[in-house]
Amino acid sequence: MLPRGIRNNNPLDIRRGKDQWQGLRAQQTDASFCQFESLEYGWRAAFYLLTRTYYHKYRLYTIRMIISKWAPPQENLTATYIENVSRLTKIPPDEPIGIPSDQPERWMAVGIAMAIQENGTESLDYFAMLRGWGLARPSAGSGIV
């Protein structure tokens, strides 16, 4: 059976909340996590959260800062999560990842490493990830999450 995040087209396991993400399935049957129409939309939401909300709004710019908020210790093995993402990306946990528009490959690497932590490696679609990155890029006048 596929991991929950992949079944939900939600590779970073974004929790349900007040955000009305683009590409959400009309029917949400998972009580805890968002379900998207496609992996591209799940990746779009993940990269939106990482680059716009975490980086620009909260000023979280290292793997340690991001993972500490994304996967808090009361729910996760946060230190292990940080170590795994850092090891996979070869980005030290306290090194700034960079401005998303200047360092897209580093941000995509962080996203992939987080998806591996959440779902394993078997079911990842890297082409969907690339398309999701493109969908997450700012578009003029769009106020849609």
N, C-alpha and C positions, 0 to 999 in steps of 0.2 A: 504494500500500500504506500502511496506517496505521502511525504510529510505534510502535516497540516498547512503550513505556510504555502506550499506549492499547490495543494488542493484548493486553497482559497485565492490563488494567484496573488499572494501577499508574501513575497520572499523575505521580508524583514519582520513579519508578524506584527504589523501595526494594529494596536488595540482599537476597538470601536470607541467612538467618542462623538463629540458634537460636529466635527468636520464632515462636510458633505463632499467627499473626494470625487473628482472626475473619474468616471469608469466604475463606480461602485455597482455591484449587482443590485438589481431592483429588489430582490428578496435576499435578506441577510439571515442565514440559518445558523451561523456560528455566533454563540452568545458573547464571546470575548473578543474575537478578531475580525477585522474588516475582510470582506470578500469582494474581489474585483472581477470585472468581466474578462480581463486578460492579464497575463503577466506584465505586459507593457504598462498597464495602468497601475499595477501594484508597484512596479519599479518607479514609475513617475511619482507616486505618493512618497515612496521611500526617499528618493533624491530631493523632492521638494522639502520634506522634513529635515533631511541632513543639511542641505545647502542654504535653504531660505530661513527655516525656523531655527535650527540649531546653530548654524554658523552666523547668519546675519542678525537674527533677533536675540538669541541668548548668548552670542559671542563664545560659542564652544568650538574650538578650533584644533584640538588634539584628540587622538584616539581615546586617551584616558578620560578627558572631559565629556566627550560624546557618549561613550559607553557607560560611564557612571550615571548619566541621566537616562539613557535608553534602556539599560538593563540594571536597575538598582539592586543593591545587595539583598533587600528583603524578598526579592523575587528570583534572583539569579546568582550564579557564581561569577560575580562581576570581575574579580581579579583574573580569573581564568579566561573570561570572555575578552578582556583587554589584551592579555598575553597572546591569545590565539589570533586576534585581528592584527596585532602588531607583527607577529611572526609571519603571517600570511602575506601582509602588504610590504613587509620589510621597512615599515615606518616606525621609528621608536615611539612609544606611547605618549611621550611628552613633547614631541616635535610638532610644530604647526603643520597641518596638512597643506595649507596654502589657500589662496583665494580660489573658489570653485571655478570661476571663468578662466583663470590662468593655469590651474592644475587639475583639469577634469579627469585625467587618468588616475590621479591619486584618490580622488573622491569616488570614482567608479571602483577602484581597488578596495577601498574601505567598505563600500556597499556590498561587493561580492564576498568579501571576508565575513561581513556580518551575516549575509545570507547562508554562507557555509556553516557558521556557528549555529544559526537558527534551524537549518534544514538539512545539513550535510551536502555532499557534492554530487550525488547521483542524478538529481533532477533539475539542475540549474540550466537555464537557457540564456546563454551569454548574448545572443542576438536580441532577445527580448529586453535584456538589461540595457543594451546600447540604444534601442528604440525608446525605452523608458527615460533614459538620460535626455534624449532629444525632446521628448514631451515635457520634461520638467523645466526646460530652459525658459526664462522669462519671455513673455510675448506682450507686446505693447497693448496697454489698456485692459488686459485680462485681470479681473479681480477674482477669478474662480480658483478655488483651492484645488 
